[in-house]
């Protein structure tokens, strides 16, 4: 059975840790960039500010997603978190990657005089320690929730973007810090400030790649993804164990929130089963399903002849 998403408070710890780390790092990077004129340090400061805003948006999305169902949204507001995760991906691409590439190009076209790199190295070391701590927290929480799945498979199967968005952002941040450090060192070692500009462009490329991956995952969640196959198999097995059900035509699911699933079931009931008993049987099945699989927030069971369910094999 695949592991469930990290609980809300654990996901919040990951986001708060990243937010506080990035806020402090951003201020330090901007100060270092102002003193030394480093292009890659400036873009790293923008990167940290974008990350800080992104974590704020994820917290806001989690808050909005917890609203209860109402007449206009009978399945709740859980997918609003997916919308804000998509906005985060756009911001990483537009602000993070865009500003990084622009600043890099500007510093290549108009190189600035080199200054002592010591303050850059100090800030980069502090940033690496703080980002590494945040990354370690995100990695630990994601590892605890992924079960036996591979890392990439766990990201693809995850229905809670909060943890893997922070993990991706922190991974990009560590990669960007490494590139910035190499850029600062190489600029001074070879006396060419344009190298710092190329480092800034490289950071932009890294951010663009992360933004594309996050946008791809968020898009799938927004459109509507099925539950994990293990959950679907459990639902089907419980139905097939019922003596009065002769065939399970299909079990279709969609996540309405990271921890909530809507399931629609088509099943062929025995012809000898009276209508009143069929209704009672459906009620009992729903109670048992919810007791065993509490993430099933809404269950719809439709009696349907096997021969009439023409797409049962293709989509079941």
C-alpha positions as CSV (number, residue, x, y, z in Angstrom):
1,X,0.0,0.0,0.0
2,X,1.4,3.4,-1.0
3,X,2.1,5.8,1.8
4,X,-0.4,8.6,2.5
5,X,0.7,12.2,2.0
6,X,2.4,13.9,4.9
7,X,-0.1,15.2,7.5
8,X,-0.9,18.9,7.4
9,X,1.2,20.0,10.4
10,X,4.3,18.1,9.0
11,X,3.9,19.7,5.6
12,X,3.6,23.1,7.3
13,X,6.9,22.5,9.2
14,X,8.6,22.0,5.9
15,X,7.1,25.2,4.4
16,X,7.8,27.4,7.5
17,X,11.4,26.2,7.7
18,X,12.0,27.0,4.1
19,X,10.2,30.4,4.3
20,X,12.3,31.5,7.3
21,X,15.5,30.3,5.8
22,X,14.9,32.0,2.4
23,X,13.9,35.3,4.0
24,X,17.1,35.6,6.0
25,X,19.2,34.4,3.0
26,X,17.6,36.9,0.6
27,X,18.5,39.9,2.8
28,X,22.1,38.7,3.2
29,X,22.4,38.1,-0.6
30,X,21.1,41.5,-1.5
31,X,23.5,43.1,0.9
32,X,26.4,41.1,-0.6
33,X,25.4,42.0,-4.1
34,X,25.2,45.7,-3.3
35,X,28.7,45.7,-1.8
36,X,30.4,43.5,-4.4
37,X,28.4,44.1,-7.5
38,X,28.1,40.4,-8.2
39,X,25.5,39.5,-10.8
40,X,25.1,35.9,-9.7
41,X,24.7,37.1,-6.0
42,X,22.0,39.5,-7.1
43,X,20.1,36.8,-9.0
44,X,20.5,34.5,-6.0
45,X,18.9,37.2,-3.9
46,X,15.9,37.4,-6.3
47,X,15.8,33.6,-6.3
48,X,15.5,33.5,-2.5
49,X,12.8,36.3,-2.5
50,X,10.8,34.4,-5.0
51,X,11.1,31.2,-2.9
52,X,10.0,33.1,0.2
53,X,6.9,34.4,-1.7
54,X,6.2,30.9,-3.0
55,X,6.2,29.4,0.4
56,X,3.8,32.1,1.5
57,X,1.5,31.2,-1.4
58,X,1.6,27.5,-0.5
59,X,0.6,28.3,3.1
60,X,-2.2,30.5,1.8
61,X,-3.3,27.7,-0.6
62,X,-3.4,25.2,2.3
63,X,-5.5,27.6,4.3
64,X,-8.0,28.1,1.4
65,X,-8.1,24.4,0.6
66,X,-9.4,23.6,4.1
67,X,-12.7,25.4,3.6
68,X,-15.7,23.0,4.0
69,X,-17.9,22.1,1.0
70,X,-20.8,24.4,0.1
71,X,-23.6,24.7,-2.5
72,X,-21.3,26.0,-5.2
73,X,-18.4,23.6,-4.4
74,X,-20.0,20.4,-3.1
75,X,-16.7,18.5,-3.1
76,X,-14.9,21.2,-1.2
77,X,-12.0,23.6,-2.1
78,X,-9.1,21.1,-1.9
79,X,-8.0,21.7,-5.4
80,X,-7.2,25.3,-4.7
81,X,-3.9,24.2,-3.3
82,X,-3.1,22.8,-6.7
83,X,-3.9,26.2,-8.3
84,X,-1.4,27.9,-6.0
85,X,1.2,25.3,-6.7
86,X,0.8,26.1,-10.4
87,X,1.1,29.8,-9.6
88,X,4.4,29.0,-7.8
89,X,5.7,27.3,-10.9
90,X,4.9,30.3,-13.0
91,X,6.6,32.7,-10.5
92,X,9.7,30.5,-10.5
93,X,9.9,30.7,-14.3
94,X,8.9,34.3,-14.7
95,X,10.6,36.0,-11.8
96,X,13.3,33.6,-10.8
97,X,14.5,32.3,-14.2
98,X,13.6,35.4,-16.1
99,X,15.4,37.9,-13.8
100,X,18.4,35.6,-13.6
101,X,18.9,35.3,-17.3
102,X,18.3,39.1,-17.8
103,X,20.8,40.1,-15.1
104,X,23.3,37.6,-16.5
105,X,23.0,39.0,-20.0
106,X,23.2,42.6,-18.7
107,X,26.5,41.8,-16.8
108,X,28.0,40.1,-19.8
109,X,27.1,43.0,-22.1
110,X,28.3,45.6,-19.5
111,X,30.8,44.0,-17.2
112,X,31.3,45.6,-13.8
113,X,34.6,46.0,-11.9
114,X,35.5,43.2,-9.6
115,X,35.4,43.6,-5.8
116,X,36.7,41.5,-3.0
117,X,34.8,38.2,-3.1
118,X,35.2,37.5,0.7
119,X,31.7,38.7,1.6
120,X,30.2,36.7,-1.2
121,X,31.9,33.6,0.1
122,X,30.7,34.2,3.6
123,X,27.1,34.8,2.5
124,X,27.1,31.8,0.2
125,X,28.4,29.6,3.1
126,X,25.7,30.8,5.4
127,X,23.1,30.4,2.7
128,X,24.3,26.9,1.9
129,X,24.0,25.9,5.6
130,X,20.4,27.3,6.0
131,X,19.2,26.0,2.6
132,X,20.8,22.6,3.4
133,X,18.9,22.5,6.7
134,X,15.6,23.3,5.0
135,X,16.4,20.8,2.2
136,X,17.2,18.1,4.8
137,X,13.8,18.7,6.6
138,X,11.9,18.5,3.3
139,X,13.9,15.4,2.2
140,X,13.2,13.6,5.5
141,X,9.5,14.3,5.4
142,X,9.2,13.3,1.7
143,X,11.2,10.1,2.3
144,X,8.9,9.2,5.2
145,X,5.8,9.6,3.0
146,X,7.0,7.9,-0.2
147,X,7.0,4.3,1.1
148,X,8.7,1.8,-1.2
149,X,8.3,3.9,-4.4
150,X,11.3,5.5,-6.1
151,X,11.9,9.2,-5.7
152,X,10.6,10.2,-9.1
153,X,7.7,7.7,-8.9
154,X,6.8,9.2,-5.5
155,X,6.7,12.8,-7.0
156,X,4.5,11.6,-9.8
157,X,2.2,9.7,-7.5
158,X,2.0,12.4,-4.8
159,X,-1.2,14.4,-4.6
160,X,0.1,16.9,-2.0
161,X,2.3,19.5,-3.9
162,X,3.4,21.3,-0.7
163,X,6.3,19.0,0.3
164,X,7.7,18.2,-3.2
165,X,7.5,21.9,-4.3
166,X,9.7,22.9,-1.3
167,X,12.0,19.9,-2.0
168,X,12.4,21.0,-5.6
169,X,12.9,24.7,-4.7
170,X,15.5,23.8,-2.1
171,X,17.3,21.5,-4.5
172,X,17.4,24.3,-7.1
173,X,18.6,26.7,-4.4
174,X,21.5,24.4,-3.5
175,X,22.4,24.0,-7.1
176,X,22.2,27.7,-7.7
177,X,24.4,28.5,-4.7
178,X,27.0,26.1,-6.1
179,X,26.9,27.7,-9.5
180,X,27.1,31.2,-7.9
181,X,30.2,30.2,-5.8
182,X,31.9,28.8,-8.9
183,X,31.0,31.9,-10.9
184,X,32.4,34.3,-8.2
185,X,35.6,32.3,-7.9
186,X,36.2,31.9,-11.6
187,X,35.5,35.6,-12.2
188,X,38.3,36.6,-9.8
189,X,40.6,33.7,-10.6
190,X,40.6,34.7,-14.3
191,X,39.9,38.4,-13.9
192,X,36.8,38.3,-16.1
193,X,33.6,39.6,-14.6
194,X,31.6,38.2,-17.5
195,X,31.9,34.7,-16.0
196,X,29.7,35.9,-13.2
197,X,27.1,36.9,-15.7
198,X,27.3,33.4,-17.3
199,X,26.8,31.9,-13.9
200,X,23.7,34.0,-13.4
201,X,22.3,32.6,-16.7
202,X,23.1,29.1,-15.6
203,X,21.1,29.7,-12.4
204,X,18.2,30.9,-14.6
205,X,18.3,27.7,-16.7
206,X,18.2,25.6,-13.5
207,X,15.2,27.5,-12.3
208,X,13.4,27.2,-15.6
209,X,13.9,23.5,-15.5
210,X,12.5,23.2,-12.0
211,X,9.6,25.5,-12.9
212,X,8.7,23.2,-15.9
213,X,8.7,20.1,-13.7
214,X,6.5,21.7,-11.1
215,X,4.1,23.2,-13.7
216,X,3.8,19.7,-15.2
217,X,2.9,18.1,-11.9
218,X,0.6,20.9,-10.9
219,X,-1.2,20.7,-14.2
220,X,-2.0,17.0,-13.8
221,X,-3.4,17.7,-10.3
222,X,-5.5,20.6,-11.5
223,X,-7.0,18.5,-14.4
224,X,-7.8,15.7,-11.9
225,X,-5.7,12.6,-11.2
226,X,-6.9,9.2,-10.1
227,X,-6.0,7.8,-6.7
228,X,-3.1,5.5,-6.3
229,X,-3.6,2.1,-8.0
230,X,-3.3,0.3,-4.6
231,X,-6.3,2.1,-3.3
232,X,-8.3,1.3,-6.5
233,X,-7.4,-2.4,-6.1
234,X,-8.5,-2.4,-2.5
235,X,-11.9,-0.9,-3.5
236,X,-12.3,-3.4,-6.3
237,X,-11.4,-6.4,-4.0
238,X,-13.9,-5.4,-1.4
239,X,-16.7,-5.2,-4.0
240,X,-15.7,-8.4,-5.6
241,X,-15.9,-10.2,-2.2
242,X,-19.6,-9.4,-2.1
243,X,-21.6,-12.5,-3.0
244,X,-24.5,-10.4,-4.5
245,X,-22.2,-8.5,-6.9
246,X,-21.5,-10.6,-10.0
247,X,-19.0,-8.2,-11.7
248,X,-17.2,-4.9,-10.9
249,X,-17.4,-3.0,-14.2
250,X,-15.1,-0.1,-13.2
251,X,-13.8,1.9,-10.3
252,X,-13.0,5.5,-11.2
253,X,-11.4,7.9,-8.8
254,X,-10.3,11.5,-8.7
255,X,-8.5,13.5,-6.0
256,X,-10.6,16.5,-4.8
257,X,-7.8,17.3,-2.3
258,X,-4.5,15.7,-1.3
259,X,-6.2,13.6,1.3
260,X,-9.7,13.3,-0.2
261,X,-10.9,11.0,-3.1
262,X,-14.1,10.8,-5.0
263,X,-14.9,7.3,-6.2
264,X,-17.5,6.2,-8.8
265,X,-18.2,2.5,-9.0
266,X,-20.2,0.6,-11.6
267,X,-21.1,-2.9,-10.6
268,X,-23.4,-5.7,-11.9
269,X,-25.7,-6.9,-9.1
270,X,-27.4,-10.3,-8.9
271,X,-30.7,-10.3,-10.9
272,X,-32.4,-12.1,-7.9
273,X,-31.5,-9.2,-5.5
274,X,-34.7,-7.2,-4.7
275,X,-34.4,-3.4,-5.1
276,X,-34.8,-2.7,-1.3
277,X,-32.0,-5.2,-0.4
278,X,-29.8,-3.6,-3.1
279,X,-30.2,-0.2,-1.5
280,X,-29.3,-1.7,1.9
281,X,-26.3,-3.5,0.4
282,X,-25.0,-0.3,-1.2
283,X,-25.3,1.5,2.1
284,X,-23.3,-1.3,3.9
285,X,-20.6,-1.3,1.2
286,X,-20.2,2.5,1.5
287,X,-19.9,2.3,5.3
288,X,-17.2,-0.5,5.0
289,X,-15.3,1.4,2.3
290,X,-15.2,4.6,4.4
291,X,-14.2,2.7,7.5
292,X,-11.3,1.0,5.8
293,X,-10.3,3.8,3.4
294,X,-11.1,7.1,5.2
295,X,-9.7,9.2,2.3
296,X,-12.8,8.2,0.3
297,X,-14.8,11.4,1.0
298,X,-17.5,10.7,-1.6
299,X,-18.7,7.3,-2.9
300,X,-21.1,6.7,-5.8
301,X,-22.2,3.2,-6.6
302,X,-24.2,2.6,-9.7
303,X,-25.8,-0.8,-10.5
304,X,-25.2,-1.6,-14.2
305,X,-25.3,-4.7,-16.3
306,X,-21.8,-5.9,-17.4
307,X,-22.8,-5.9,-21.1
308,X,-24.0,-2.3,-20.8
309,X,-20.7,-1.1,-19.4
310,X,-18.9,-1.0,-22.7
311,X,-15.9,0.9,-21.4
312,X,-15.5,-1.2,-18.3
313,X,-12.3,-3.0,-19.5
314,X,-10.7,0.1,-21.1
315,X,-11.2,2.4,-18.1
316,X,-11.8,0.1,-15.1
